[in-house]
Amino acid sequence: MPDTMEFPRKPVLVLGASGFIGSRVVAALTSSPLYRPVAASRRSAPAVDATDPKAVSGALRDVDCVVNCIAGDNRTMLRSTRVLCDAARISPPRRIVHISSMAVYGAATGWIHEDKPPVAPISSYGQAKVECERIVSKYVEDGGDAVILRPTCVFGAGSPQWNTRLAHLLKARRIGDLGSAGDGHCNLAFIDDVVAGILAALEAPDLAGRVFNISSSADLTWNEFLVVFAKALGATPVRRIAPRMLQIETKLLAPLLRAAAKVVRLPAIEAITPSLAALWRQDIQIDCSAAVATLMLPQTTVNQMLAATCRLQEPAFS
């Protein structure tokens, strides 16, 4: 008789498995002795179209849980969430962990708990995330088990939005110290912490219908973060960006880049969109205490985030 007994690993379906968060979830599940990832995306083998009811119903067979990391355009997010919940009503997994976003809070300011309603104006992306949450909540009302996680700005190596884009802008000296335009609160969520929160949400008891903010509790402004990120990248000296330059970027250059991209293929040029500039000014601080208490959400420091992302020998920010 063997000294140890091996138990079968629980199959977890990951929708959106080829995306930034989804791919990291798949890697973490693969490394865990408890789980076996079932990666599902249009680029997986076999390919799975999350908007196709037949494909999703087939993918749900014999899985224990589902992690819904579907991103993309608003229509895709809404359609795939609806298809998942409809299929799950027929073949229910033990739990769905649905990845939403802090964008659901819109223009809210101050200290934000999970019960904070959206404040207008809310972006089309944020509105789509709100609608997706309603679909998931209705699934719970109908007897299903689902948890909603709302990550903030997910930072880490490979993050297209909050690492790659900002790094390019900092290296090009198009952003830096933004003055009063960067005094909003910087809500970061380190990718490893997000993944740890997702895995914890697969097993924590009595979570049906619960919503959790997923964020770092670091208290810093966007100016403070952008300056220290620039130093970590070696993008020095850090420029002080005049208000007029930021206005030109958001009101003139961003629309031109968007219009040109519809006509000709351009080299990748990061646009400073009005929504990004608004976020840098927004005085919103996301409270993650519920996730820390219930999901044991790790709190990686900004020092550690930058060291892991930029491969620094010494921390750049405390």
LUMZA-408785 format. One record per residue (C-alpha): x, z, y; residue number from 1; residue in three letters. Coordinates in steps of 0.25 Angstrom, whole numbers, always signed. Layout:
BEGIN
[[X Z Y] NUM "ala"],
...
***
This chain:
BEGIN
[[+0 +0 +0] 1 "met"],
[[+6 -4 +14] 2 "pro"],
[[+10 +7 +23] 3 "asp"],
[[+2 +1 +34] 4 "thr"],
[[-11 -6 +35] 5 "met"],
[[-13 -19 +43] 6 "glu"],
[[-26 -21 +50] 7 "phe"],
[[-31 -35 +54] 8 "pro"],
[[-29 -38 +68] 9 "arg"],
[[-42 -40 +76] 10 "lys"],
[[-44 -54 +81] 11 "pro"],
[[-46 -55 +96] 12 "val"],
[[-51 -68 +102] 13 "leu"],
[[-44 -71 +116] 14 "val"],
[[-51 -81 +124] 15 "leu"],
[[-42 -87 +135] 16 "gly"],
[[-30 -84 +126] 17 "ala"],
[[-21 -95 +133] 18 "ser"],
[[-23 -88 +147] 19 "gly"],
[[-14 -78 +153] 20 "phe"],
[[-21 -66 +149] 21 "ile"],
[[-27 -72 +136] 22 "gly"],
[[-13 -76 +131] 23 "ser"],
[[-7 -62 +134] 24 "arg"],
[[-19 -56 +126] 25 "val"],
[[-17 -65 +114] 26 "val"],
[[-2 -60 +114] 27 "ala"],
[[-6 -46 +115] 28 "ala"],
[[-16 -47 +104] 29 "leu"],
[[-5 -54 +95] 30 "thr"],
[[+4 -43 +97] 31 "ser"],
[[-6 -32 +94] 32 "ser"],
[[-7 -27 +79] 33 "pro"],
[[-22 -26 +82] 34 "leu"],
[[-27 -39 +86] 35 "tyr"],
[[-26 -54 +83] 36 "arg"],
[[-28 -63 +95] 37 "pro"],
[[-37 -76 +93] 38 "val"],
[[-33 -84 +105] 39 "ala"],
[[-44 -93 +110] 40 "ala"],
[[-42 -103 +122] 41 "ser"],
[[-42 -118 +124] 42 "arg"],
[[-27 -118 +121] 43 "arg"],
[[-27 -110 +109] 44 "ser"],
[[-27 -115 +95] 45 "ala"],
[[-38 -118 +91] 46 "pro"],
[[-43 -120 +105] 47 "ala"],
[[-55 -111 +109] 48 "val"],
[[-64 -115 +121] 49 "asp"],
[[-70 -102 +126] 50 "ala"],
[[-81 -109 +133] 51 "thr"],
[[-86 -115 +119] 52 "asp"],
[[-96 -106 +112] 53 "pro"],
[[-93 -112 +98] 54 "lys"],
[[-78 -110 +100] 55 "ala"],
[[-79 -96 +105] 56 "val"],
[[-89 -92 +94] 57 "ser"],
[[-79 -97 +84] 58 "gly"],
[[-68 -89 +91] 59 "ala"],
[[-76 -76 +91] 60 "leu"],
[[-77 -76 +76] 61 "arg"],
[[-70 -65 +69] 62 "asp"],
[[-63 -59 +82] 63 "val"],
[[-63 -45 +85] 64 "asp"],
[[-63 -46 +101] 65 "cys"],
[[-62 -56 +112] 66 "val"],
[[-53 -56 +124] 67 "val"],
[[-59 -66 +134] 68 "asn"],
[[-48 -71 +143] 69 "cys"],
[[-54 -84 +147] 70 "ile"],
[[-50 -88 +161] 71 "ala"],
[[-51 -102 +168] 72 "gly"],
[[-62 -107 +177] 73 "asp"],
[[-74 -99 +180] 74 "asn"],
[[-83 -108 +171] 75 "arg"],
[[-74 -106 +159] 76 "thr"],
[[-73 -91 +161] 77 "met"],
[[-89 -90 +162] 78 "leu"],
[[-91 -100 +150] 79 "arg"],
[[-81 -93 +141] 80 "ser"],
[[-86 -79 +143] 81 "thr"],
[[-101 -83 +141] 82 "arg"],
[[-97 -91 +128] 83 "val"],
[[-89 -79 +123] 84 "leu"],
[[-100 -69 +126] 85 "cys"],
[[-111 -78 +119] 86 "asp"],
[[-102 -80 +107] 87 "ala"],
[[-99 -65 +106] 88 "ala"],
[[-114 -62 +106] 89 "arg"],
[[-114 -69 +93] 90 "ile"],
[[-101 -65 +87] 91 "ser"],
[[-97 -53 +95] 92 "pro"],
[[-82 -48 +95] 93 "pro"],
[[-80 -33 +95] 94 "arg"],
[[-76 -34 +110] 95 "arg"],
[[-74 -45 +121] 96 "ile"],
[[-63 -42 +132] 97 "val"],
[[-66 -50 +144] 98 "his"],
[[-56 -53 +154] 99 "ile"],
[[-62 -53 +168] 100 "ser"],
[[-55 -51 +182] 101 "ser"],
[[-54 -43 +194] 102 "met"],
[[-60 -55 +201] 103 "ala"],
[[-74 -50 +198] 104 "val"],
[[-72 -40 +209] 105 "tyr"],
[[-71 -51 +220] 106 "gly"],
[[-68 -46 +234] 107 "ala"],
[[-70 -31 +230] 108 "ala"],
[[-60 -22 +237] 109 "thr"],
[[-55 -8 +234] 110 "gly"],
[[-54 +0 +221] 111 "trp"],
[[-61 -8 +210] 112 "ile"],
[[-67 -2 +198] 113 "his"],
[[-74 -11 +187] 114 "glu"],
[[-88 -8 +193] 115 "asp"],
[[-85 -15 +206] 116 "lys"],
[[-94 -27 +208] 117 "pro"],
[[-89 -40 +213] 118 "pro"],
[[-87 -41 +228] 119 "val"],
[[-89 -55 +235] 120 "ala"],
[[-82 -64 +237] 121 "pro"],
[[-79 -66 +222] 122 "ile"],
[[-71 -78 +217] 123 "ser"],
[[-77 -88 +208] 124 "ser"],
[[-67 -83 +197] 125 "tyr"],
[[-72 -69 +200] 126 "gly"],
[[-86 -73 +199] 127 "gln"],
[[-84 -80 +186] 128 "ala"],
[[-77 -67 +180] 129 "lys"],
[[-89 -59 +185] 130 "val"],
[[-99 -68 +177] 131 "glu"],
[[-90 -68 +165] 132 "cys"],
[[-91 -52 +165] 133 "glu"],
[[-106 -53 +166] 134 "arg"],
[[-106 -62 +154] 135 "ile"],
[[-97 -52 +146] 136 "val"],
[[-106 -40 +151] 137 "ser"],
[[-118 -47 +146] 138 "lys"],
[[-112 -48 +133] 139 "tyr"],
[[-109 -33 +133] 140 "val"],
[[-124 -31 +137] 141 "glu"],
[[-128 -39 +125] 142 "asp"],
[[-120 -30 +115] 143 "gly"],
[[-106 -36 +116] 144 "gly"],
[[-93 -28 +118] 145 "asp"],
[[-85 -33 +130] 146 "ala"],
[[-75 -28 +140] 147 "val"],
[[-71 -34 +153] 148 "ile"],
[[-57 -33 +159] 149 "leu"],
[[-55 -37 +174] 150 "arg"],
[[-40 -39 +176] 151 "pro"],
[[-34 -40 +190] 152 "thr"],
[[-23 -50 +193] 153 "cys"],
[[-16 -51 +179] 154 "val"],
[[-1 -51 +182] 155 "phe"],
[[+10 -54 +172] 156 "gly"],
[[+19 -66 +167] 157 "ala"],
[[+11 -78 +165] 158 "gly"],
[[+0 -74 +175] 159 "ser"],
[[-4 -87 +182] 160 "pro"],
[[-11 -80 +193] 161 "gln"],
[[-4 -67 +196] 162 "trp"],
[[+10 -70 +192] 163 "asn"],
[[+13 -85 +192] 164 "thr"],
[[+5 -89 +204] 165 "arg"],
[[+10 -77 +212] 166 "leu"],
[[+24 -79 +208] 167 "ala"],
[[+24 -94 +212] 168 "his"],
[[+18 -90 +226] 169 "leu"],
[[+28 -79 +228] 170 "leu"],
[[+40 -88 +224] 171 "lys"],
[[+35 -98 +234] 172 "ala"],
[[+34 -88 +245] 173 "arg"],
[[+20 -92 +247] 174 "arg"],
[[+16 -77 +245] 175 "ile"],
[[+23 -64 +247] 176 "gly"],
[[+20 -52 +256] 177 "asp"],
[[+6 -57 +261] 178 "leu"],
[[+4 -46 +271] 179 "gly"],
[[-10 -42 +273] 180 "ser"],
[[-15 -53 +264] 181 "ala"],
[[-8 -46 +252] 182 "gly"],
[[-13 -32 +254] 183 "asp"],
[[-24 -33 +244] 184 "gly"],
[[-22 -24 +231] 185 "his"],
[[-14 -31 +220] 186 "cys"],
[[-22 -29 +207] 187 "asn"],
[[-13 -33 +195] 188 "leu"],
[[-15 -33 +180] 189 "ala"],
[[-3 -35 +172] 190 "phe"],
[[-5 -44 +160] 191 "ile"],
[[+0 -35 +150] 192 "asp"],
[[-10 -24 +155] 193 "asp"],
[[-21 -33 +155] 194 "val"],
[[-19 -37 +140] 195 "val"],
[[-17 -23 +136] 196 "ala"],
[[-31 -20 +143] 197 "gly"],
[[-37 -31 +135] 198 "ile"],
[[-32 -26 +122] 199 "leu"],
[[-37 -12 +125] 200 "ala"],
[[-50 -18 +128] 201 "ala"],
[[-51 -24 +114] 202 "leu"],
[[-52 -10 +108] 203 "glu"],
[[-56 +1 +118] 204 "ala"],
[[-69 +7 +114] 205 "pro"],
[[-82 +6 +121] 206 "asp"],
[[-79 -5 +131] 207 "leu"],
[[-91 -14 +130] 208 "ala"],
[[-95 -18 +144] 209 "gly"],
[[-83 -11 +151] 210 "arg"],
[[-75 -18 +162] 211 "val"],
[[-61 -15 +166] 212 "phe"],
[[-52 -18 +177] 213 "asn"],
[[-38 -22 +172] 214 "ile"],
[[-27 -20 +182] 215 "ser"],
[[-14 -13 +187] 216 "ser"],
[[-16 +0 +195] 217 "ser"],
[[-4 -4 +204] 218 "ala"],
[[-7 -2 +218] 219 "asp"],
[[-1 -13 +226] 220 "leu"],
[[-5 -24 +236] 221 "thr"],
[[-3 -39 +233] 222 "trp"],
[[+8 -39 +244] 223 "asn"],
[[+16 -28 +236] 224 "glu"],
[[+14 -36 +223] 225 "phe"],
[[+18 -50 +229] 226 "leu"],
[[+30 -44 +235] 227 "val"],
[[+35 -37 +223] 228 "val"],
[[+31 -49 +214] 229 "phe"],
[[+39 -58 +223] 230 "ala"],
[[+51 -49 +222] 231 "lys"],
[[+50 -49 +207] 232 "ala"],
[[+50 -64 +207] 233 "leu"],
[[+62 -65 +216] 234 "gly"],
[[+53 -72 +227] 235 "ala"],
[[+60 -65 +238] 236 "thr"],
[[+60 -63 +250] 237 "pro"],
[[+45 -61 +249] 238 "val"],
[[+38 -68 +261] 239 "arg"],
[[+28 -62 +270] 240 "arg"],
[[+16 -72 +269] 241 "ile"],
[[+10 -75 +283] 242 "ala"],
[[-6 -74 +283] 243 "pro"],
[[-6 -89 +288] 244 "arg"],
[[+2 -93 +276] 245 "met"],
[[-7 -87 +266] 246 "leu"],
[[-19 -93 +273] 247 "gln"],
[[-13 -107 +272] 248 "ile"],
[[-11 -104 +257] 249 "glu"],
[[-25 -100 +254] 250 "thr"],
[[-33 -108 +264] 251 "lys"],
[[-25 -121 +264] 252 "leu"],
[[-15 -123 +253] 253 "leu"],
[[-24 -117 +241] 254 "ala"],
[[-35 -126 +244] 255 "pro"],
[[-26 -138 +245] 256 "leu"],
[[-19 -135 +232] 257 "leu"],
[[-33 -133 +225] 258 "arg"],
[[-38 -146 +231] 259 "ala"],
[[-25 -154 +227] 260 "ala"],
[[-25 -148 +213] 261 "ala"],
[[-38 -155 +211] 262 "lys"],
[[-32 -169 +214] 263 "val"],
[[-18 -169 +210] 264 "val"],
[[-9 -161 +200] 265 "arg"],
[[+0 -152 +208] 266 "leu"],
[[+11 -143 +205] 267 "pro"],
[[+7 -128 +203] 268 "ala"],
[[+6 -122 +217] 269 "ile"],
[[-1 -109 +217] 270 "glu"],
[[-12 -108 +228] 271 "ala"],
[[-14 -95 +236] 272 "ile"],
[[-29 -96 +235] 273 "thr"],
[[-39 -88 +244] 274 "pro"],
[[-43 -80 +232] 275 "ser"],
[[-29 -75 +229] 276 "leu"],
[[-26 -72 +244] 277 "ala"],
[[-39 -64 +244] 278 "ala"],
[[-35 -56 +232] 279 "leu"],
[[-22 -53 +239] 280 "trp"],
[[-30 -46 +251] 281 "arg"],
[[-40 -40 +242] 282 "gln"],
[[-40 -25 +242] 283 "asp"],
[[-45 -23 +228] 284 "ile"],
[[-39 -13 +218] 285 "gln"],
[[-44 -14 +204] 286 "ile"],
[[-46 -1 +197] 287 "asp"],
[[-41 -2 +182] 288 "cys"],
[[-42 +13 +178] 289 "ser"],
[[-53 +10 +168] 290 "ala"],
[[-45 +1 +161] 291 "ala"],
[[-33 +10 +161] 292 "val"],
[[-41 +22 +156] 293 "ala"],
[[-49 +14 +145] 294 "thr"],
[[-40 +2 +141] 295 "leu"],
[[-27 +9 +144] 296 "met"],
[[-24 -2 +153] 297 "leu"],
[[-9 -2 +155] 298 "pro"],
[[-4 -2 +170] 299 "gln"],
[[+9 -10 +171] 300 "thr"],
[[+16 -8 +184] 301 "thr"],
[[+18 -19 +194] 302 "val"],
[[+33 -16 +191] 303 "asn"],
[[+31 -19 +177] 304 "gln"],
[[+22 -31 +179] 305 "met"],
[[+33 -38 +188] 306 "leu"],
[[+44 -34 +178] 307 "ala"],
[[+36 -40 +166] 308 "ala"],
[[+32 -52 +174] 309 "thr"],
[[+45 -56 +182] 310 "cys"],
[[+55 -50 +172] 311 "arg"],
[[+61 -41 +182] 312 "leu"],
[[+71 -30 +178] 313 "gln"],
[[+67 -20 +189] 314 "glu"],
[[+53 -17 +194] 315 "pro"],
[[+49 -23 +207] 316 "ala"],
[[+37 -15 +211] 317 "phe"],
[[+33 -1 +208] 318 "ser"],
***
